[in-house]
Amino acid sequence: MNNNNKNNNTMKKTLFITAFMAIAVCGQSQQLLTVSGKTEDGKRIKVEYYKGTSQDRIKSVNYELVDELKNENKRQQNSINDLQYQLNKANKRIDALNAQLENAGNDDQLSNLNTQVNVKQDEISNLNRQLGEKDAQLEILSAENERLKAQLDSIKAVNLRISQARSAKTPAVGVEGSLGGVVMMGNLNNSWEKVFSLNKQLAVYYGTGRLMENFPLSVEVGLGFRNLPMSAKIHKYTYSGTTQDVDGDEFTPVYVFDNCTEKLSVNCIEVPIRLCYGQPIAHKVSFYAKLGATPSFILNAHLTNGAYTIKGNYPDWGVTLEEIEELGFFNNSGDGDRKVTPERRFNLWANAAVGAYVPLSSSLLFNVGAKVDYPILSAKRYNVDDDHLFLPNGLTEYNNGMLIPSLQAGLVYKLD
């Protein structure tokens, strides 16, 4: 009967704790809350939990439940130890009585000692029976402990999936920047050589929640700015043949370059649109892969050149003229900034990216990855508004495509 009451109380206590655990799991904010109560056997319990991720909530309930089981096991073990101590004392007393029986001198003394021995044997039998009952109770508690641990693991797994699904469905906003080299895939005209330059981008974007229940796919749309530079260098250029100046006199152009560098800098406003596989999760590192297209509109473009000199050799006169700008002969110090106009202002880029989200808090994450851009449509060529005579066309005529591998990093904020 006592065992049934104990088992009933244990089950009621378990149900009570489980009910409070369910209350804790339903929390939504990051505030620390406390749930307290009293079981039917008079024992008070208290559960502290965070209204945040399911892991926080399950941990707090798990600790409370395991502590209750440990305390019950400890009480049962203490009781067994006490019974074992009493049993040892009884056995020692039996040994002492047996010794007295051997030394007893009369029937009364023997009868009295036999009575004491029988009483002690009854006590030992009772203690052995109680020990058997306690062992059975411990086995029941051990089985209940394993069952509750399995139940907690199951609840934890379910709530973790629920938490992940909820966080994955959450929309987000982000800001990211990228820096990468401009790889021109074709050759330049005339004697120009390609020089390494850095493409710079900055964008803000909005990412939708998960589009499908069981597939982490979302759409990101943003607004950004791109600074696309292209650089080239010319060491030597020789003009073959003669030409005429503004007066109609024939001459041979003479070019003097000192490693002249030309740089075409294009500034664009962009609207990145992409599909994203993988979404930011608050409590662990997660990975993403993105594929998209970026419409781009050229705001302005500028062309700068390093120092060079143009002279004119007149074979009919046997003279070389220079620094006569009216005839197109001048010394360029390299500080000129010429405005250029693209034949087409609309560009379209294809891009792909891979990387990882690293949580900084429950709502803020850091993302880092690699990206590559490729122009589907480009400006074709650029017209120089105030071009000088005779300098061979380089970057303004380049239309052979490019590849821009970049490193990118940014911050993502989940809109819970």
C-alpha positions as CSV (number, residue, x, y, z in Angstrom):
1,M,0.0,0.0,0.0
2,N,2.8,2.4,0.9
3,N,4.5,1.6,-2.4
4,N,1.4,2.5,-4.3
5,N,1.1,5.8,-2.5
6,K,4.8,6.5,-3.2
7,N,4.4,5.7,-6.9
8,N,1.2,7.8,-7.1
9,N,3.0,10.7,-5.5
10,T,6.0,10.3,-7.8
11,M,3.8,10.3,-10.8
12,K,1.8,13.3,-9.6
13,K,5.0,15.2,-8.9
14,T,6.3,14.3,-12.4
15,L,3.1,15.5,-14.0
16,F,3.3,18.7,-12.0
17,I,6.9,19.4,-13.0
18,T,6.1,18.5,-16.6
19,A,3.2,21.0,-16.6
20,F,5.5,23.8,-15.4
21,M,8.0,22.7,-18.0
22,A,5.4,23.2,-20.7
23,I,4.7,26.7,-19.3
24,A,8.3,27.5,-19.5
25,V,8.6,26.3,-23.1
26,C,5.9,28.7,-24.2
27,G,8.0,31.8,-23.2
28,Q,8.8,34.3,-26.0
29,S,11.0,37.0,-24.6
30,Q,14.5,36.9,-23.2
31,Q,13.3,37.8,-19.6
32,L,14.1,35.4,-16.7
33,L,10.9,34.1,-15.1
34,T,10.1,31.9,-12.1
35,V,7.3,29.3,-11.7
36,S,6.8,27.9,-8.2
37,G,4.2,25.5,-6.7
38,K,3.6,22.7,-4.3
39,T,3.1,18.9,-4.9
40,E,0.4,16.8,-3.1
41,D,3.0,15.3,-0.8
42,G,3.8,18.8,0.5
43,K,7.1,19.4,-1.4
44,R,7.7,22.8,-2.9
45,I,9.3,23.1,-6.3
46,K,10.6,26.1,-8.3
47,V,11.4,26.4,-12.0
48,E,13.5,29.3,-13.4
49,Y,13.6,29.8,-17.1
50,Y,14.3,32.3,-19.9
51,K,11.6,33.2,-22.4
52,G,14.0,32.8,-25.3
53,T,15.3,29.9,-27.3
54,S,14.0,26.5,-26.6
55,Q,17.4,25.4,-25.4
56,D,17.4,28.0,-22.6
57,R,14.0,26.9,-21.5
58,I,14.6,23.2,-21.7
59,K,17.9,23.5,-19.8
60,S,16.3,25.2,-16.9
61,V,13.5,22.7,-16.6
62,N,15.9,19.8,-17.1
63,Y,18.1,20.9,-14.2
64,E,15.0,21.2,-11.9
65,L,13.6,17.8,-12.8
66,V,17.0,16.0,-12.6
67,D,17.6,17.7,-9.2
68,E,14.3,16.3,-7.9
69,L,15.2,12.8,-9.1
70,K,18.6,13.1,-7.6
71,N,17.2,14.2,-4.2
72,E,14.7,11.3,-4.2
73,N,17.5,8.8,-5.0
74,K,19.6,10.3,-2.3
75,R,16.8,10.0,0.3
76,Q,16.2,6.3,-0.7
77,Q,20.0,5.6,-0.5
78,N,20.2,7.2,2.9
79,S,17.3,5.0,4.1
80,I,19.0,1.9,2.7
81,N,22.3,2.9,4.4
82,D,20.5,3.3,7.7
83,L,18.8,-0.1,7.4
84,Q,22.1,-1.7,6.6
85,Y,23.6,0.0,9.7
86,Q,20.8,-1.4,11.8
87,L,21.3,-4.8,10.3
88,N,25.0,-4.8,11.0
89,K,24.2,-3.9,14.7
90,A,21.7,-6.7,14.9
91,N,24.1,-9.2,13.6
92,K,26.7,-8.1,16.1
93,R,24.2,-8.4,18.9
94,I,23.3,-12.0,17.7
95,D,27.0,-12.9,17.8
96,A,27.2,-11.5,21.4
97,L,24.1,-13.5,22.5
98,N,25.5,-16.7,21.0
99,A,28.6,-16.1,23.0
100,Q,26.5,-15.7,26.1
101,L,24.6,-18.8,25.4
102,E,27.8,-20.8,25.3
103,N,28.7,-19.5,28.7
104,A,25.2,-19.7,30.2
105,G,25.1,-21.7,33.4
106,N,21.3,-22.3,34.1
107,D,18.0,-22.9,32.2
108,D,16.5,-19.4,32.9
109,Q,19.6,-17.7,31.5
110,L,19.5,-19.9,28.4
111,S,15.8,-19.3,27.9
112,N,16.2,-15.5,28.2
113,L,19.1,-15.5,25.8
114,N,17.2,-17.7,23.3
115,T,14.3,-15.2,23.5
116,Q,16.7,-12.3,22.8
117,V,18.2,-14.3,19.9
118,N,14.8,-14.9,18.4
119,V,13.8,-11.2,18.7
120,K,17.0,-10.2,17.0
121,Q,16.5,-12.7,14.2
122,D,13.0,-11.3,13.7
123,E,14.5,-7.8,13.5
124,I,17.0,-9.1,11.0
125,S,14.3,-10.7,8.9
126,N,12.3,-7.4,9.0
127,L,15.3,-5.4,8.1
128,N,16.1,-7.7,5.2
129,R,12.5,-7.4,4.0
130,Q,12.7,-3.6,4.2
131,L,16.0,-3.7,2.3
132,G,14.3,-5.7,-0.4
133,E,11.5,-3.2,-0.6
134,K,14.0,-0.3,-0.9
135,D,15.9,-2.1,-3.6
136,A,12.7,-2.5,-5.5
137,Q,11.8,1.1,-5.0
138,L,15.3,2.1,-6.2
139,E,14.8,0.0,-9.4
140,I,11.4,1.8,-10.0
141,L,13.0,5.2,-9.4
142,S,15.9,4.3,-11.8
143,A,13.4,3.2,-14.5
144,E,11.4,6.4,-13.9
145,N,14.6,8.5,-14.1
146,E,15.5,6.9,-17.5
147,R,11.9,7.4,-18.8
148,L,11.9,11.1,-17.7
149,K,15.4,11.6,-19.3
150,A,14.1,10.1,-22.5
151,Q,11.0,12.3,-22.3
152,L,13.2,15.4,-21.7
153,D,15.4,14.6,-24.7
154,S,12.4,14.1,-26.9
155,I,10.8,17.4,-25.7
156,K,14.2,19.2,-26.2
157,A,14.5,17.9,-29.8
158,V,11.0,18.8,-30.7
159,N,11.3,22.3,-29.2
160,L,14.7,22.8,-30.9
161,R,13.1,22.0,-34.2
162,I,10.3,24.4,-33.4
163,S,12.7,27.1,-32.4
164,Q,14.8,26.6,-35.6
165,A,11.8,26.6,-37.8
166,R,10.4,29.7,-36.1
167,S,13.8,31.6,-36.3
168,A,14.3,30.4,-39.9
169,K,10.9,31.8,-40.9
170,T,11.8,35.2,-39.4
171,P,12.6,38.0,-41.9
172,A,15.8,39.9,-41.6
173,V,17.6,43.1,-42.7
174,G,21.3,43.4,-43.3
175,V,24.1,45.6,-44.4
176,E,27.2,44.2,-46.2
177,G,30.3,45.4,-48.0
178,S,32.6,43.7,-50.4
179,L,36.1,44.3,-51.8
180,G,37.5,42.4,-54.7
181,G,39.9,42.5,-57.6
182,V,38.8,43.4,-61.2
183,V,39.9,40.7,-63.5
184,M,39.7,41.9,-67.1
185,M,39.3,38.8,-69.3
186,G,40.4,40.2,-72.6
187,N,43.3,42.2,-74.0
188,L,43.4,46.0,-74.3
189,N,43.8,47.9,-77.6
190,N,47.2,49.1,-78.9
191,S,50.1,49.1,-76.3
192,W,48.0,49.3,-73.1
193,E,48.6,46.7,-70.4
194,K,46.2,45.7,-67.6
195,V,46.8,46.9,-64.1
196,F,45.2,45.4,-60.9
197,S,42.4,47.5,-59.3
198,L,39.9,47.0,-56.5
199,N,36.1,47.0,-56.9
200,K,34.2,48.3,-53.9
201,Q,30.5,47.7,-53.0
202,L,28.1,48.6,-50.1
203,A,24.5,47.5,-49.9
204,V,21.6,47.3,-47.5
205,Y,18.9,44.6,-48.1
206,Y,15.8,42.9,-46.8
207,G,15.5,39.1,-46.6
208,T,12.1,37.4,-46.5
209,G,11.3,34.5,-44.2
210,R,11.4,30.9,-45.4
211,L,9.3,30.6,-48.5
212,M,8.6,26.8,-48.0
213,E,8.0,25.0,-44.7
214,N,10.7,22.3,-45.1
215,F,13.2,24.1,-47.4
216,P,15.4,27.1,-46.2
217,L,14.9,29.3,-49.3
218,S,14.3,33.0,-49.1
219,V,14.5,36.1,-51.3
220,E,16.7,39.1,-50.7
221,V,16.2,42.6,-52.2
222,G,18.4,45.6,-51.6
223,L,19.9,48.9,-52.6
224,G,23.6,49.5,-53.0
225,F,26.5,51.5,-54.5
226,R,29.4,50.2,-56.5
227,N,32.7,51.9,-57.4
228,L,34.2,50.0,-60.4
229,P,37.7,51.1,-61.4
230,M,39.7,49.8,-64.3
231,S,43.4,50.6,-64.7
232,A,45.9,50.2,-67.5
233,K,49.5,51.3,-68.2
234,I,51.4,52.1,-71.4
235,H,55.2,52.0,-71.6
236,K,55.9,52.8,-75.2
237,Y,53.8,53.7,-78.2
238,T,55.0,54.5,-81.7
239,Y,52.9,56.1,-84.4
240,S,53.6,54.9,-87.9
241,G,52.8,57.3,-90.7
242,T,52.1,61.0,-90.8
243,T,49.1,63.1,-90.1
244,Q,48.1,66.7,-90.5
245,D,47.7,69.4,-88.0
246,V,45.0,72.0,-87.9
247,D,46.8,74.1,-90.6
248,G,47.0,71.1,-92.9
249,D,50.7,70.6,-92.6
250,E,52.0,67.0,-92.4
251,F,54.0,65.8,-89.3
252,T,54.8,62.6,-87.5
253,P,53.6,62.4,-83.9
254,V,56.2,61.7,-81.2
255,Y,54.9,60.2,-77.9
256,V,56.9,60.4,-74.7
257,F,55.5,58.2,-71.9
258,D,56.9,57.7,-68.4
259,N,55.0,54.5,-67.5
260,C,51.7,56.4,-68.1
261,T,48.8,55.0,-66.1
262,E,45.2,55.4,-67.1
263,K,42.3,54.8,-64.8
264,L,38.6,54.7,-65.6
265,S,36.4,55.0,-62.5
266,V,32.7,54.2,-62.8
267,N,30.2,54.9,-60.0
268,C,26.9,53.0,-60.1
269,I,23.7,52.6,-58.0
270,E,22.4,49.0,-57.9
271,V,19.4,46.9,-56.9
272,P,20.7,43.4,-55.8
273,I,18.0,40.6,-56.1
274,R,19.0,37.1,-55.2
275,L,17.7,33.7,-53.9
276,C,19.3,32.6,-50.7
277,Y,19.6,29.0,-49.5
278,G,20.2,28.8,-45.7
279,Q,19.1,31.4,-43.2
280,P,20.4,33.0,-40.0
281,I,19.8,31.0,-36.8
282,A,20.3,32.7,-33.5
283,H,22.0,30.0,-31.5
284,K,24.5,28.4,-33.9
285,V,26.7,29.0,-36.9
286,S,24.8,28.4,-40.2
287,F,25.9,28.5,-43.8
288,Y,24.4,30.1,-46.9
289,A,24.6,30.1,-50.7
290,K,23.2,32.9,-52.8
291,L,22.5,33.3,-56.5
292,G,21.1,36.5,-58.1
293,A,21.1,39.3,-60.6
294,T,21.9,42.9,-60.0
295,P,20.6,45.7,-62.2
296,S,23.0,48.6,-62.2
297,F,22.7,52.2,-63.3
298,I,25.9,54.3,-64.1
299,L,25.7,57.6,-62.3
300,N,29.0,59.0,-63.6
301,A,32.4,58.0,-64.9
302,H,35.9,59.7,-65.0
303,L,39.1,59.1,-66.8
304,T,42.5,60.1,-65.4
305,N,45.9,59.8,-67.0
306,G,49.5,59.8,-65.8
307,A,52.1,62.1,-67.3
308,Y,52.9,62.0,-71.0
309,T,54.1,64.3,-73.7
310,I,53.0,64.7,-77.4
311,K,55.4,66.4,-79.9
312,G,55.2,66.8,-83.6
313,N,58.1,66.2,-86.0
314,Y,57.9,68.1,-89.3
315,P,60.2,66.4,-91.8
316,D,59.7,69.1,-94.4
317,W,61.0,71.7,-92.1
318,G,63.4,69.5,-90.1
319,V,62.0,70.7,-86.7
320,T,60.1,69.2,-83.8
321,L,57.4,71.3,-82.1
322,E,56.1,70.9,-78.6
323,E,53.9,72.7,-76.0
324,I,51.7,74.2,-78.7
325,E,48.3,73.1,-77.5
326,E,46.6,74.7,-80.5
327,L,48.4,72.1,-82.7
328,G,47.8,69.3,-80.2
329,F,51.3,69.3,-78.7
330,F,51.5,69.5,-74.9
331,N,53.0,68.2,-71.7
332,N,50.3,66.4,-69.6
333,S,51.3,66.5,-65.9
334,G,48.9,63.7,-65.1
335,D,46.5,65.6,-62.9
336,G,43.8,65.8,-65.5
337,D,40.4,64.3,-64.7
338,R,38.3,63.9,-67.9
339,K,34.6,63.2,-67.8
340,V,33.4,60.3,-70.0
341,T,30.0,59.3,-71.1
342,P,28.9,55.7,-71.4
343,E,27.1,54.6,-74.5
344,R,24.7,52.7,-72.3
345,R,24.1,53.5,-68.6
346,F,22.3,50.3,-67.7
347,N,24.3,47.3,-66.7
348,L,23.2,43.9,-65.5
349,W,25.4,41.7,-63.3
350,A,25.1,38.0,-62.4
351,N,26.5,37.1,-59.0
352,A,26.9,34.1,-56.7
353,A,28.1,34.0,-53.0
354,V,28.8,31.5,-50.2
355,G,29.5,32.1,-46.6
356,A,28.4,31.7,-43.0
357,Y,26.3,33.5,-40.4
358,V,27.9,33.8,-36.9
359,P,25.5,34.7,-34.1
360,L,26.5,37.6,-31.9
361,S,23.2,37.6,-29.9
362,S,19.7,36.2,-30.3
363,S,18.9,38.8,-33.0
364,L,22.2,40.1,-34.3
365,L,24.5,38.0,-36.5
366,F,27.8,38.6,-38.4
367,N,28.1,37.2,-41.9
368,V,31.3,36.6,-43.8
369,G,31.8,34.9,-47.2
370,A,33.1,35.1,-50.8
371,K,31.3,36.4,-53.9
372,V,31.9,36.6,-57.6
373,D,30.3,39.1,-60.1
374,Y,30.1,38.8,-63.9
375,P,28.6,41.4,-66.2
376,I,25.8,40.1,-68.4
377,L,25.3,43.5,-70.0
378,S,27.9,46.3,-69.9
379,A,28.3,49.9,-71.1
380,K,30.2,48.7,-74.2
381,R,32.4,51.8,-74.5
382,Y,32.8,55.3,-73.2
383,N,33.1,58.6,-75.1
384,V,35.6,61.1,-73.8
385,D,34.1,64.5,-73.6
386,D,37.3,66.5,-74.1
387,D,39.7,64.0,-75.6
388,H,43.3,65.0,-76.4
389,L,44.8,64.3,-79.8
390,F,46.8,61.1,-80.6
391,L,46.7,59.3,-77.2
392,P,45.7,55.8,-78.2
393,N,42.4,54.5,-76.9
394,G,42.6,52.1,-74.0
395,L,40.1,51.5,-71.3
396,T,37.4,53.6,-73.0
397,E,37.2,51.0,-75.8
398,Y,37.4,47.9,-73.6
399,N,34.4,45.6,-74.0
400,N,35.7,42.0,-73.4
401,G,34.1,41.3,-70.1
402,M,35.4,40.9,-66.6
403,L,35.2,38.8,-63.5
404,I,35.2,40.3,-60.0
405,P,35.9,37.8,-57.1
406,S,35.4,39.5,-53.7
407,L,35.4,39.0,-50.0
408,Q,32.3,40.2,-48.2
409,A,31.3,40.8,-44.7
410,G,28.3,42.4,-42.9
411,L,25.7,42.4,-40.1
412,V,22.3,40.8,-40.1
413,Y,19.4,41.7,-37.8
414,K,16.5,39.3,-37.4
415,L,13.1,40.9,-37.2
416,D,11.5,38.8,-34.4
